[in-house]
């Protein structure tokens, strides 16, 4: 069974906290997930951000995450 410390380390690694910023393109991330999950689960858009809003306890404040407008296609 996974311990609390292991889950936190996994979340930090996924967020890129201890490593270099993510160099993958949002389209590549979306395509990667699309191949591995059901059609209704994969994200239609992916936005990369340098930092997530956190409260005093270090938890991510989901309500304060702003979603950028979709790019304008010409």
CHARMM internal coordinates of N, CA and C (Angstrom, degrees):
IC EDIT
DIST 1 N 1 CA 1.4594
DIST 1 CA 1 C 1.5229
ANGL 1 N 1 CA 1 C 109.24
DIST 1 C 2 N 1.2839
ANGL 1 CA 1 C 2 N 115.85
DIHE 1 N 1 CA 1 C 2 N 141.93
DIST 2 N 2 CA 1.4528
ANGL 1 C 2 N 2 CA 122.61
DIHE 1 CA 1 C 2 N 2 CA -176.23
DIST 2 CA 2 C 1.5300
ANGL 2 N 2 CA 2 C 109.97
DIHE 1 C 2 N 2 CA 2 C -78.76
DIST 2 C 3 N 1.3336
ANGL 2 CA 2 C 3 N 117.06
DIHE 2 N 2 CA 2 C 3 N 135.54
DIST 3 N 3 CA 1.4536
ANGL 2 C 3 N 3 CA 121.27
DIHE 2 CA 2 C 3 N 3 CA 178.54
DIST 3 CA 3 C 1.5102
ANGL 3 N 3 CA 3 C 111.49
DIHE 2 C 3 N 3 CA 3 C -89.39
DIST 3 C 4 N 1.3302
ANGL 3 CA 3 C 4 N 116.43
DIHE 3 N 3 CA 3 C 4 N 168.15
DIST 4 N 4 CA 1.4630
ANGL 3 C 4 N 4 CA 122.02
DIHE 3 CA 3 C 4 N 4 CA -178.77
DIST 4 CA 4 C 1.5300
ANGL 4 N 4 CA 4 C 110.80
DIHE 3 C 4 N 4 CA 4 C -59.23
DIST 4 C 5 N 1.3262
ANGL 4 CA 4 C 5 N 117.62
DIHE 4 N 4 CA 4 C 5 N -42.78
DIST 5 N 5 CA 1.4585
ANGL 4 C 5 N 5 CA 120.90
DIHE 4 CA 4 C 5 N 5 CA -179.34
DIST 5 CA 5 C 1.5127
ANGL 5 N 5 CA 5 C 112.19
DIHE 4 C 5 N 5 CA 5 C -61.81
DIST 5 C 6 N 1.3253
ANGL 5 CA 5 C 6 N 116.94
DIHE 5 N 5 CA 5 C 6 N -38.78
DIST 6 N 6 CA 1.4596
ANGL 5 C 6 N 6 CA 120.57
DIHE 5 CA 5 C 6 N 6 CA 179.72
DIST 6 CA 6 C 1.5177
ANGL 6 N 6 CA 6 C 110.92
DIHE 5 C 6 N 6 CA 6 C -66.83
DIST 6 C 7 N 1.3308
ANGL 6 CA 6 C 7 N 117.83
DIHE 6 N 6 CA 6 C 7 N -39.68
DIST 7 N 7 CA 1.4643
ANGL 6 C 7 N 7 CA 120.55
DIHE 6 CA 6 C 7 N 7 CA 178.96
DIST 7 CA 7 C 1.5217
ANGL 7 N 7 CA 7 C 110.23
DIHE 6 C 7 N 7 CA 7 C -64.66
DIST 7 C 8 N 1.3310
ANGL 7 CA 7 C 8 N 117.66
DIHE 7 N 7 CA 7 C 8 N -41.54
DIST 8 N 8 CA 1.4561
ANGL 7 C 8 N 8 CA 120.93
DIHE 7 CA 7 C 8 N 8 CA -179.64
DIST 8 CA 8 C 1.5200
ANGL 8 N 8 CA 8 C 110.83
DIHE 7 C 8 N 8 CA 8 C -64.85
DIST 8 C 9 N 1.3484
ANGL 8 CA 8 C 9 N 117.03
DIHE 8 N 8 CA 8 C 9 N -41.55
DIST 9 N 9 CA 1.4565
ANGL 8 C 9 N 9 CA 120.24
DIHE 8 CA 8 C 9 N 9 CA 178.82
DIST 9 CA 9 C 1.5252
ANGL 9 N 9 CA 9 C 110.23
DIHE 8 C 9 N 9 CA 9 C -63.07
DIST 9 C 10 N 1.3295
ANGL 9 CA 9 C 10 N 117.16
DIHE 9 N 9 CA 9 C 10 N -40.33
DIST 10 N 10 CA 1.4575
ANGL 9 C 10 N 10 CA 120.71
DIHE 9 CA 9 C 10 N 10 CA 178.84
DIST 10 CA 10 C 1.5122
ANGL 10 N 10 CA 10 C 111.54
DIHE 9 C 10 N 10 CA 10 C -64.11
DIST 10 C 11 N 1.3318
ANGL 10 CA 10 C 11 N 117.44
DIHE 10 N 10 CA 10 C 11 N -40.75
DIST 11 N 11 CA 1.4600
ANGL 10 C 11 N 11 CA 121.34
DIHE 10 CA 10 C 11 N 11 CA 179.72
DIST 11 CA 11 C 1.5244
ANGL 11 N 11 CA 11 C 110.20
DIHE 10 C 11 N 11 CA 11 C -66.54
DIST 11 C 12 N 1.3339
ANGL 11 CA 11 C 12 N 117.41
DIHE 11 N 11 CA 11 C 12 N -40.27
DIST 12 N 12 CA 1.4545
ANGL 11 C 12 N 12 CA 120.74
DIHE 11 CA 11 C 12 N 12 CA 179.38
DIST 12 CA 12 C 1.5228
ANGL 12 N 12 CA 12 C 110.52
DIHE 11 C 12 N 12 CA 12 C -65.41
DIST 12 C 13 N 1.3140
ANGL 12 CA 12 C 13 N 116.86
DIHE 12 N 12 CA 12 C 13 N -41.06
DIST 13 N 13 CA 1.4589
ANGL 12 C 13 N 13 CA 120.02
DIHE 12 CA 12 C 13 N 13 CA 179.30
DIST 13 CA 13 C 1.5224
ANGL 13 N 13 CA 13 C 110.64
DIHE 12 C 13 N 13 CA 13 C -65.28
DIST 13 C 14 N 1.3383
ANGL 13 CA 13 C 14 N 116.35
DIHE 13 N 13 CA 13 C 14 N -40.52
DIST 14 N 14 CA 1.4600
ANGL 13 C 14 N 14 CA 120.28
DIHE 13 CA 13 C 14 N 14 CA 179.53
DIST 14 CA 14 C 1.5204
ANGL 14 N 14 CA 14 C 111.05
DIHE 13 C 14 N 14 CA 14 C -64.81
DIST 14 C 15 N 1.3274
ANGL 14 CA 14 C 15 N 116.57
DIHE 14 N 14 CA 14 C 15 N -34.86
DIST 15 N 15 CA 1.4558
ANGL 14 C 15 N 15 CA 120.71
DIHE 14 CA 14 C 15 N 15 CA -178.99
DIST 15 CA 15 C 1.5252
ANGL 15 N 15 CA 15 C 112.13
DIHE 14 C 15 N 15 CA 15 C -82.70
DIST 15 C 16 N 1.3511
ANGL 15 CA 15 C 16 N 117.35
DIHE 15 N 15 CA 15 C 16 N -7.52
DIST 16 N 16 CA 1.4571
ANGL 15 C 16 N 16 CA 120.15
DIHE 15 CA 15 C 16 N 16 CA -179.87
DIST 16 CA 16 C 1.5101
ANGL 16 N 16 CA 16 C 113.26
DIHE 15 C 16 N 16 CA 16 C 76.71
DIST 16 C 17 N 1.3054
ANGL 16 CA 16 C 17 N 118.03
DIHE 16 N 16 CA 16 C 17 N 20.42
DIST 17 N 17 CA 1.4573
ANGL 16 C 17 N 17 CA 121.79
DIHE 16 CA 16 C 17 N 17 CA -174.40
DIST 17 CA 17 C 1.5211
ANGL 17 N 17 CA 17 C 112.33
DIHE 16 C 17 N 17 CA 17 C -64.08
DIST 17 C 18 N 1.3321
ANGL 17 CA 17 C 18 N 117.55
DIHE 17 N 17 CA 17 C 18 N -43.34
DIST 18 N 18 CA 1.4507
ANGL 17 C 18 N 18 CA 120.65
DIHE 17 CA 17 C 18 N 18 CA -175.75
DIST 18 CA 18 C 1.5248
ANGL 18 N 18 CA 18 C 113.47
DIHE 17 C 18 N 18 CA 18 C -97.07
DIST 18 C 19 N 1.3055
ANGL 18 CA 18 C 19 N 117.16
DIHE 18 N 18 CA 18 C 19 N -1.32
DIST 19 N 19 CA 1.4530
ANGL 18 C 19 N 19 CA 119.56
DIHE 18 CA 18 C 19 N 19 CA -176.33
DIST 19 CA 19 C 1.5060
ANGL 19 N 19 CA 19 C 111.63
DIHE 18 C 19 N 19 CA 19 C -123.71
DIST 19 C 20 N 1.3130
ANGL 19 CA 19 C 20 N 115.67
DIHE 19 N 19 CA 19 C 20 N -171.57
DIST 20 N 20 CA 1.4624
ANGL 19 C 20 N 20 CA 119.26
DIHE 19 CA 19 C 20 N 20 CA 178.48
DIST 20 CA 20 C 1.5244
ANGL 20 N 20 CA 20 C 110.64
DIHE 19 C 20 N 20 CA 20 C -69.91
DIST 20 C 21 N 1.3202
ANGL 20 CA 20 C 21 N 117.22
DIHE 20 N 20 CA 20 C 21 N 159.70
DIST 21 N 21 CA 1.4720
ANGL 20 C 21 N 21 CA 119.93
DIHE 20 CA 20 C 21 N 21 CA 178.05
DIST 21 CA 21 C 1.5224
ANGL 21 N 21 CA 21 C 110.86
DIHE 20 C 21 N 21 CA 21 C -59.47
DIST 21 C 22 N 1.2933
ANGL 21 CA 21 C 22 N 115.19
DIHE 21 N 21 CA 21 C 22 N 155.13
DIST 22 N 22 CA 1.4642
ANGL 21 C 22 N 22 CA 121.00
DIHE 21 CA 21 C 22 N 22 CA -179.98
DIST 22 CA 22 C 1.5239
ANGL 22 N 22 CA 22 C 109.11
DIHE 21 C 22 N 22 CA 22 C -64.45
DIST 22 C 23 N 1.3336
ANGL 22 CA 22 C 23 N 116.11
DIHE 22 N 22 CA 22 C 23 N 130.30
DIST 23 N 23 CA 1.4577
ANGL 22 C 23 N 23 CA 119.44
DIHE 22 CA 22 C 23 N 23 CA -179.38
DIST 23 CA 23 C 1.5263
ANGL 23 N 23 CA 23 C 111.89
DIHE 22 C 23 N 23 CA 23 C -104.22
DIST 23 C 24 N 1.3356
ANGL 23 CA 23 C 24 N 117.18
DIHE 23 N 23 CA 23 C 24 N -0.52
DIST 24 N 24 CA 1.4651
ANGL 23 C 24 N 24 CA 120.33
DIHE 23 CA 23 C 24 N 24 CA -179.79
DIST 24 CA 24 C 1.5242
ANGL 24 N 24 CA 24 C 110.39
DIHE 23 C 24 N 24 CA 24 C -77.15
DIST 24 C 25 N 1.3031
ANGL 24 CA 24 C 25 N 115.10
DIHE 24 N 24 CA 24 C 25 N 144.38
DIST 25 N 25 CA 1.4615
ANGL 24 C 25 N 25 CA 120.44
DIHE 24 CA 24 C 25 N 25 CA 177.52
DIST 25 CA 25 C 1.5259
ANGL 25 N 25 CA 25 C 109.17
DIHE 24 C 25 N 25 CA 25 C -74.99
DIST 25 C 26 N 1.3272
ANGL 25 CA 25 C 26 N 117.99
DIHE 25 N 25 CA 25 C 26 N 146.15
DIST 26 N 26 CA 1.4704
ANGL 25 C 26 N 26 CA 120.17
DIHE 25 CA 25 C 26 N 26 CA 178.45
DIST 26 CA 26 C 1.5275
ANGL 26 N 26 CA 26 C 112.89
DIHE 25 C 26 N 26 CA 26 C -54.25
DIST 26 C 27 N 1.3320
ANGL 26 CA 26 C 27 N 117.05
DIHE 26 N 26 CA 26 C 27 N -36.33
DIST 27 N 27 CA 1.4622
ANGL 26 C 27 N 27 CA 119.95
DIHE 26 CA 26 C 27 N 27 CA 179.26
DIST 27 CA 27 C 1.5248
ANGL 27 N 27 CA 27 C 110.92
DIHE 26 C 27 N 27 CA 27 C -64.75
DIST 27 C 28 N 1.3302
ANGL 27 CA 27 C 28 N 117.01
DIHE 27 N 27 CA 27 C 28 N -38.15
DIST 28 N 28 CA 1.4665
ANGL 27 C 28 N 28 CA 121.02
DIHE 27 CA 27 C 28 N 28 CA 179.42
DIST 28 CA 28 C 1.5203
ANGL 28 N 28 CA 28 C 110.69
DIHE 27 C 28 N 28 CA 28 C -66.58
DIST 28 C 29 N 1.3232
ANGL 28 CA 28 C 29 N 117.00
DIHE 28 N 28 CA 28 C 29 N -39.16
DIST 29 N 29 CA 1.4643
ANGL 28 C 29 N 29 CA 120.80
DIHE 28 CA 28 C 29 N 29 CA 178.01
DIST 29 CA 29 C 1.5183
ANGL 29 N 29 CA 29 C 109.98
DIHE 28 C 29 N 29 CA 29 C -64.66
DIST 29 C 30 N 1.3262
ANGL 29 CA 29 C 30 N 116.72
DIHE 29 N 29 CA 29 C 30 N -46.35
DIST 30 N 30 CA 1.4637
ANGL 29 C 30 N 30 CA 120.79
DIHE 29 CA 29 C 30 N 30 CA 179.94
DIST 30 CA 30 C 1.5289
ANGL 30 N 30 CA 30 C 111.22
DIHE 29 C 30 N 30 CA 30 C -60.99
DIST 30 C 31 N 1.3263
ANGL 30 CA 30 C 31 N 117.14
DIHE 30 N 30 CA 30 C 31 N -43.65
DIST 31 N 31 CA 1.4654
ANGL 30 C 31 N 31 CA 120.98
DIHE 30 CA 30 C 31 N 31 CA 179.96
DIST 31 CA 31 C 1.5279
ANGL 31 N 31 CA 31 C 111.35
DIHE 30 C 31 N 31 CA 31 C -65.76
DIST 31 C 32 N 1.3266
ANGL 31 CA 31 C 32 N 116.84
DIHE 31 N 31 CA 31 C 32 N -38.52
DIST 32 N 32 CA 1.4708
ANGL 31 C 32 N 32 CA 121.46
DIHE 31 CA 31 C 32 N 32 CA 178.43
DIST 32 CA 32 C 1.5283
ANGL 32 N 32 CA 32 C 110.30
DIHE 31 C 32 N 32 CA 32 C -61.14
DIST 32 C 33 N 1.3317
ANGL 32 CA 32 C 33 N 116.40
DIHE 32 N 32 CA 32 C 33 N -46.64
DIST 33 N 33 CA 1.4642
ANGL 32 C 33 N 33 CA 120.61
DIHE 32 CA 32 C 33 N 33 CA -179.04
DIST 33 CA 33 C 1.5264
ANGL 33 N 33 CA 33 C 110.15
DIHE 32 C 33 N 33 CA 33 C -68.91
DIST 33 C 34 N 1.3167
ANGL 33 CA 33 C 34 N 118.01
DIHE 33 N 33 CA 33 C 34 N -38.93
DIST 34 N 34 CA 1.4637
ANGL 33 C 34 N 34 CA 122.33
DIHE 33 CA 33 C 34 N 34 CA -178.69
DIST 34 CA 34 C 1.5324
ANGL 34 N 34 CA 34 C 111.38
DIHE 33 C 34 N 34 CA 34 C -57.99
DIST 34 C 35 N 1.3415
ANGL 34 CA 34 C 35 N 116.58
DIHE 34 N 34 CA 34 C 35 N -35.52
DIST 35 N 35 CA 1.4570
ANGL 34 C 35 N 35 CA 120.78
DIHE 34 CA 34 C 35 N 35 CA 179.60
DIST 35 CA 35 C 1.5305
ANGL 35 N 35 CA 35 C 113.13
DIHE 34 C 35 N 35 CA 35 C -71.53
DIST 35 C 36 N 1.3346
ANGL 35 CA 35 C 36 N 117.40
DIHE 35 N 35 CA 35 C 36 N -18.68
DIST 36 N 36 CA 1.4550
ANGL 35 C 36 N 36 CA 120.46
DIHE 35 CA 35 C 36 N 36 CA -170.57
DIST 36 CA 36 C 1.5262
ANGL 36 N 36 CA 36 C 115.50
DIHE 35 C 36 N 36 CA 36 C -113.27
DIST 36 C 37 N 1.3144
ANGL 36 CA 36 C 37 N 118.44
DIHE 36 N 36 CA 36 C 37 N -9.85
DIST 37 N 37 CA 1.4700
ANGL 36 C 37 N 37 CA 120.34
DIHE 36 CA 36 C 37 N 37 CA -179.10
DIST 37 CA 37 C 1.5240
ANGL 37 N 37 CA 37 C 110.13
DIHE 36 C 37 N 37 CA 37 C -128.43
DIST 37 C 38 N 1.3189
ANGL 37 CA 37 C 38 N 115.03
DIHE 37 N 37 CA 37 C 38 N 167.67
DIST 38 N 38 CA 1.4635
ANGL 37 C 38 N 38 CA 120.73
DIHE 37 CA 37 C 38 N 38 CA 178.84
DIST 38 CA 38 C 1.5321
ANGL 38 N 38 CA 38 C 110.26
DIHE 37 C 38 N 38 CA 38 C -63.71
DIST 38 C 39 N 1.3175
ANGL 38 CA 38 C 39 N 116.11
DIHE 38 N 38 CA 38 C 39 N 154.42
DIST 39 N 39 CA 1.4647
ANGL 38 C 39 N 39 CA 121.68
DIHE 38 CA 38 C 39 N 39 CA -175.27
DIST 39 CA 39 C 1.5264
ANGL 39 N 39 CA 39 C 112.98
DIHE 38 C 39 N 39 CA 39 C -57.32
DIST 39 C 40 N 1.3300
ANGL 39 CA 39 C 40 N 118.19
DIHE 39 N 39 CA 39 C 40 N -34.44
DIST 40 N 40 CA 1.4602
ANGL 39 C 40 N 40 CA 119.40
DIHE 39 CA 39 C 40 N 40 CA -177.83
DIST 40 CA 40 C 1.5270
ANGL 40 N 40 CA 40 C 112.30
DIHE 39 C 40 N 40 CA 40 C -79.49
DIST 40 C 41 N 1.3335
ANGL 40 CA 40 C 41 N 118.64
DIHE 40 N 40 CA 40 C 41 N -7.82
DIST 41 N 41 CA 1.4662
ANGL 40 C 41 N 41 CA 121.47
DIHE 40 CA 40 C 41 N 41 CA -176.96
DIST 41 CA 41 C 1.5228
ANGL 41 N 41 CA 41 C 114.18
DIHE 40 C 41 N 41 CA 41 C -100.23
DIST 41 C 42 N 1.3213
ANGL 41 CA 41 C 42 N 118.79
DIHE 41 N 41 CA 41 C 42 N -24.14
DIST 42 N 42 CA 1.4601
ANGL 41 C 42 N 42 CA 117.66
DIHE 41 CA 41 C 42 N 42 CA -173.44
DIST 42 CA 42 C 1.5321
ANGL 42 N 42 CA 42 C 110.50
DIHE 41 C 42 N 42 CA 42 C -74.14
DIST 42 C 43 N 1.3407
ANGL 42 CA 42 C 43 N 116.40
DIHE 42 N 42 CA 42 C 43 N 148.38
DIST 43 N 43 CA 1.4697
ANGL 42 C 43 N 43 CA 119.78
DIHE 42 CA 42 C 43 N 43 CA -177.60
DIST 43 CA 43 C 1.5202
ANGL 43 N 43 CA 43 C 111.19
DIHE 42 C 43 N 43 CA 43 C -73.04
DIST 43 C 44 N 1.3184
ANGL 43 CA 43 C 44 N 116.48
DIHE 43 N 43 CA 43 C 44 N 136.96
DIST 44 N 44 CA 1.4633
ANGL 43 C 44 N 44 CA 120.80
DIHE 43 CA 43 C 44 N 44 CA 178.17
DIST 44 CA 44 C 1.5282
ANGL 44 N 44 CA 44 C 110.34
DIHE 43 C 44 N 44 CA 44 C -78.89
DIST 44 C 45 N 1.3211
ANGL 44 CA 44 C 45 N 116.93
DIHE 44 N 44 CA 44 C 45 N -29.60
DIST 45 N 45 CA 1.4569
ANGL 44 C 45 N 45 CA 121.61
DIHE 44 CA 44 C 45 N 45 CA 176.36
DIST 45 CA 45 C 1.5245
ANGL 45 N 45 CA 45 C 108.55
DIHE 44 C 45 N 45 CA 45 C -134.36
DIST 45 C 46 N 1.3177
ANGL 45 CA 45 C 46 N 115.84
DIHE 45 N 45 CA 45 C 46 N 151.00
DIST 46 N 46 CA 1.4612
ANGL 45 C 46 N 46 CA 122.37
DIHE 45 CA 45 C 46 N 46 CA 176.71
DIST 46 CA 46 C 1.5166
ANGL 46 N 46 CA 46 C 107.08
DIHE 45 C 46 N 46 CA 46 C -130.04
DIST 46 C 47 N 1.3306
ANGL 46 CA 46 C 47 N 116.40
DIHE 46 N 46 CA 46 C 47 N 129.02
DIST 47 N 47 CA 1.4619
ANGL 46 C 47 N 47 CA 121.93
DIHE 46 CA 46 C 47 N 47 CA 177.79
DIST 47 CA 47 C 1.5204
ANGL 47 N 47 CA 47 C 108.25
DIHE 46 C 47 N 47 CA 47 C -122.57
DIST 47 C 48 N 1.3187
ANGL 47 CA 47 C 48 N 116.64
DIHE 47 N 47 CA 47 C 48 N 131.99
DIST 48 N 48 CA 1.4559
ANGL 47 C 48 N 48 CA 121.57
DIHE 47 CA 47 C 48 N 48 CA 178.21
DIST 48 CA 48 C 1.5202
ANGL 48 N 48 CA 48 C 108.82
DIHE 47 C 48 N 48 CA 48 C -98.55
DIST 48 C 49 N 1.3238
ANGL 48 CA 48 C 49 N 115.86
DIHE 48 N 48 CA 48 C 49 N 141.96
DIST 49 N 49 CA 1.4462
ANGL 48 C 49 N 49 CA 121.26
DIHE 48 CA 48 C 49 N 49 CA 179.21
DIST 49 CA 49 C 1.5242
ANGL 49 N 49 CA 49 C 109.05
DIHE 48 C 49 N 49 CA 49 C -137.45
DIST 49 C 50 N 1.3070
ANGL 49 CA 49 C 50 N 116.03
DIHE 49 N 49 CA 49 C 50 N 152.45
DIST 50 N 50 CA 1.4638
ANGL 49 C 50 N 50 CA 120.40
DIHE 49 CA 49 C 50 N 50 CA -178.64
DIST 50 CA 50 C 1.5224
ANGL 50 N 50 CA 50 C 111.71
DIHE 49 C 50 N 50 CA 50 C -76.48
DIST 50 C 51 N 1.3326
ANGL 50 CA 50 C 51 N 117.01
DIHE 50 N 50 CA 50 C 51 N -30.41
DIST 51 N 51 CA 1.4601
ANGL 50 C 51 N 51 CA 119.87
DIHE 50 CA 50 C 51 N 51 CA -174.91
DIST 51 CA 51 C 1.5208
ANGL 51 N 51 CA 51 C 110.22
DIHE 50 C 51 N 51 CA 51 C -152.02
DIST 51 C 52 N 1.3221
ANGL 51 CA 51 C 52 N 116.11
DIHE 51 N 51 CA 51 C 52 N 144.49
DIST 52 N 52 CA 1.4600
ANGL 51 C 52 N 52 CA 121.53
DIHE 51 CA 51 C 52 N 52 CA 176.18
DIST 52 CA 52 C 1.5268
ANGL 52 N 52 CA 52 C 109.42
DIHE 51 C 52 N 52 CA 52 C -101.93
DIST 52 C 53 N 1.3318
ANGL 52 CA 52 C 53 N 117.92
DIHE 52 N 52 CA 52 C 53 N 144.80
DIST 53 N 53 CA 1.4672
ANGL 52 C 53 N 53 CA 120.01
DIHE 52 CA 52 C 53 N 53 CA 179.00
DIST 53 CA 53 C 1.5269
ANGL 53 N 53 CA 53 C 110.41
DIHE 52 C 53 N 53 CA 53 C -68.96
DIST 53 C 54 N 1.3391
ANGL 53 CA 53 C 54 N 115.52
DIHE 53 N 53 CA 53 C 54 N 132.77
DIST 54 N 54 CA 1.4614
ANGL 53 C 54 N 54 CA 120.61
DIHE 53 CA 53 C 54 N 54 CA -179.57
DIST 54 CA 54 C 1.5185
ANGL 54 N 54 CA 54 C 109.82
DIHE 53 C 54 N 54 CA 54 C -128.49
DIST 54 C 55 N 1.3297
ANGL 54 CA 54 C 55 N 114.77
DIHE 54 N 54 CA 54 C 55 N 150.26
DIST 55 N 55 CA 1.4504
ANGL 54 C 55 N 55 CA 121.75
DIHE 54 CA 54 C 55 N 55 CA 177.17
DIST 55 CA 55 C 1.5147
ANGL 55 N 55 CA 55 C 110.56
DIHE 54 C 55 N 55 CA 55 C -86.52
DIST 55 C 56 N 1.3307
ANGL 55 CA 55 C 56 N 116.98
DIHE 55 N 55 CA 55 C 56 N -177.31
DIST 56 N 56 CA 1.4649
ANGL 55 C 56 N 56 CA 121.62
DIHE 55 CA 55 C 56 N 56 CA -178.69
DIST 56 CA 56 C 1.5358
ANGL 56 N 56 CA 56 C 113.61
DIHE 55 C 56 N 56 CA 56 C -61.53
DIST 56 C 57 N 1.3206
ANGL 56 CA 56 C 57 N 117.13
DIHE 56 N 56 CA 56 C 57 N -24.85
DIST 57 N 57 CA 1.4640
ANGL 56 C 57 N 57 CA 119.92
DIHE 56 CA 56 C 57 N 57 CA 179.89
DIST 57 CA 57 C 1.5192
ANGL 57 N 57 CA 57 C 112.22
DIHE 56 C 57 N 57 CA 57 C -89.51
DIST 57 C 58 N 1.3323
ANGL 57 CA 57 C 58 N 118.14
DIHE 57 N 57 CA 57 C 58 N -3.06
DIST 58 N 58 CA 1.4559
ANGL 57 C 58 N 58 CA 121.91
DIHE 57 CA 57 C 58 N 58 CA 178.90
DIST 58 CA 58 C 1.5146
ANGL 58 N 58 CA 58 C 114.26
DIHE 57 C 58 N 58 CA 58 C 92.38
DIST 58 C 59 N 1.3172
ANGL 58 CA 58 C 59 N 117.12
DIHE 58 N 58 CA 58 C 59 N -0.29
DIST 59 N 59 CA 1.4661
ANGL 58 C 59 N 59 CA 119.54
DIHE 58 CA 58 C 59 N 59 CA 178.82
DIST 59 CA 59 C 1.5312
ANGL 59 N 59 CA 59 C 109.76
DIHE 58 C 59 N 59 CA 59 C -77.63
DIST 59 C 60 N 1.3220
ANGL 59 CA 59 C 60 N 115.56
DIHE 59 N 59 CA 59 C 60 N 146.83
DIST 60 N 60 CA 1.4576
ANGL 59 C 60 N 60 CA 120.81
DIHE 59 CA 59 C 60 N 60 CA 178.71
DIST 60 CA 60 C 1.5270
ANGL 60 N 60 CA 60 C 109.02
DIHE 59 C 60 N 60 CA 60 C -72.58
DIST 60 C 61 N 1.3207
ANGL 60 CA 60 C 61 N 116.35
DIHE 60 N 60 CA 60 C 61 N 130.73
DIST 61 N 61 CA 1.4637
ANGL 60 C 61 N 61 CA 122.37
DIHE 60 CA 60 C 61 N 61 CA -179.87
DIST 61 CA 61 C 1.5268
ANGL 61 N 61 CA 61 C 108.49
DIHE 60 C 61 N 61 CA 61 C -91.30
DIST 61 C 62 N 1.3229
ANGL 61 CA 61 C 62 N 116.15
DIHE 61 N 61 CA 61 C 62 N 92.05
DIST 62 N 62 CA 1.4663
ANGL 61 C 62 N 62 CA 121.74
DIHE 61 CA 61 C 62 N 62 CA -174.74
DIST 62 CA 62 C 1.5229
ANGL 62 N 62 CA 62 C 112.07
DIHE 61 C 62 N 62 CA 62 C -60.27
DIST 62 C 63 N 1.3119
ANGL 62 CA 62 C 63 N 116.86
DIHE 62 N 62 CA 62 C 63 N -34.21
DIST 63 N 63 CA 1.4751
ANGL 62 C 63 N 63 CA 119.74
DIHE 62 CA 62 C 63 N 63 CA -177.01
DIST 63 CA 63 C 1.5247
ANGL 63 N 63 CA 63 C 112.44
DIHE 62 C 63 N 63 CA 63 C -70.10
DIST 63 C 64 N 1.3269
ANGL 63 CA 63 C 64 N 117.24
DIHE 63 N 63 CA 63 C 64 N -19.43
DIST 64 N 64 CA 1.4655
ANGL 63 C 64 N 64 CA 120.27
DIHE 63 CA 63 C 64 N 64 CA -178.79
DIST 64 CA 64 C 1.5224
ANGL 64 N 64 CA 64 C 112.78
DIHE 63 C 64 N 64 CA 64 C -95.87
DIST 64 C 65 N 1.3175
ANGL 64 CA 64 C 65 N 117.57
DIHE 64 N 64 CA 64 C 65 N 0.11
DIST 65 N 65 CA 1.4614
ANGL 64 C 65 N 65 CA 120.73
DIHE 64 CA 64 C 65 N 65 CA 177.36
DIST 65 CA 65 C 1.5191
ANGL 65 N 65 CA 65 C 107.78
DIHE 64 C 65 N 65 CA 65 C -75.98
DIST 65 C 66 N 1.3254
ANGL 65 CA 65 C 66 N 115.40
DIHE 65 N 65 CA 65 C 66 N 124.46
DIST 66 N 66 CA 1.4602
ANGL 65 C 66 N 66 CA 119.75
DIHE 65 CA 65 C 66 N 66 CA 179.34
DIST 66 CA 66 C 1.5308
ANGL 66 N 66 CA 66 C 108.70
DIHE 65 C 66 N 66 CA 66 C -100.53
DIST 66 C 67 N 1.2941
ANGL 66 CA 66 C 67 N 115.37
DIHE 66 N 66 CA 66 C 67 N 139.24
DIST 67 N 67 CA 1.4537
ANGL 66 C 67 N 67 CA 121.22
DIHE 66 CA 66 C 67 N 67 CA -179.97
DIST 67 CA 67 C 1.5305
ANGL 67 N 67 CA 67 C 107.67
DIHE 66 C 67 N 67 CA 67 C -99.45
DIST 67 C 68 N 1.3456
ANGL 67 CA 67 C 68 N 116.45
DIHE 67 N 67 CA 67 C 68 N 121.83
DIST 68 N 68 CA 1.4581
ANGL 67 C 68 N 68 CA 118.19
DIHE 67 CA 67 C 68 N 68 CA 179.49
DIST 68 CA 68 C 1.5185
ANGL 68 N 68 CA 68 C 111.39
DIHE 67 C 68 N 68 CA 68 C -67.39
DIST 68 C 69 N 1.3300
ANGL 68 CA 68 C 69 N 117.78
DIHE 68 N 68 CA 68 C 69 N 152.80
DIST 69 N 69 CA 1.4636
ANGL 68 C 69 N 69 CA 120.04
DIHE 68 CA 68 C 69 N 69 CA 178.58
DIST 69 CA 69 C 1.5231
ANGL 69 N 69 CA 69 C 110.11
DIHE 68 C 69 N 69 CA 69 C -64.92
DIST 69 C 70 N 1.3253
ANGL 69 CA 69 C 70 N 118.15
DIHE 69 N 69 CA 69 C 70 N 150.93
DIST 70 N 70 CA 1.4603
ANGL 69 C 70 N 70 CA 120.30
DIHE 69 CA 69 C 70 N 70 CA 179.02
DIST 70 CA 70 C 1.5219
ANGL 70 N 70 CA 70 C 110.59
DIHE 69 C 70 N 70 CA 70 C -64.85
DIST 70 C 71 N 1.3367
ANGL 70 CA 70 C 71 N 116.65
DIHE 70 N 70 CA 70 C 71 N 149.88
DIST 71 N 71 CA 1.4721
ANGL 70 C 71 N 71 CA 119.03
DIHE 70 CA 70 C 71 N 71 CA 179.19
DIST 71 CA 71 C 1.5197
ANGL 71 N 71 CA 71 C 111.02
DIHE 70 C 71 N 71 CA 71 C -64.89
DIST 71 C 72 N 1.2991
ANGL 71 CA 71 C 72 N 115.23
DIHE 71 N 71 CA 71 C 72 N 148.17
DIST 72 N 72 CA 1.4614
ANGL 71 C 72 N 72 CA 122.03
DIHE 71 CA 71 C 72 N 72 CA 179.16
DIST 72 CA 72 C 1.5212
ANGL 72 N 72 CA 72 C 107.86
DIHE 71 C 72 N 72 CA 72 C -80.97
DIST 72 C 73 N 1.3064
ANGL 72 CA 72 C 73 N 116.11
DIHE 72 N 72 CA 72 C 73 N 125.63
DIST 73 N 73 CA 1.4703
ANGL 72 C 73 N 73 CA 120.45
DIHE 72 CA 72 C 73 N 73 CA 178.66
DIST 73 CA 73 C 1.5139
ANGL 73 N 73 CA 73 C 109.24
DIHE 72 C 73 N 73 CA 73 C -100.04
DIST 73 C 74 N 1.3083
ANGL 73 CA 73 C 74 N 114.38
DIHE 73 N 73 CA 73 C 74 N 136.22
DIST 74 N 74 CA 1.4669
ANGL 73 C 74 N 74 CA 117.20
DIHE 73 CA 73 C 74 N 74 CA -179.95
DIST 74 CA 74 C 1.4988
ANGL 74 N 74 CA 74 C 112.31
DIHE 73 C 74 N 74 CA 74 C -114.53
END
COOR INIT
IC SEED 1 N 1 CA 1 C
IC BUILD
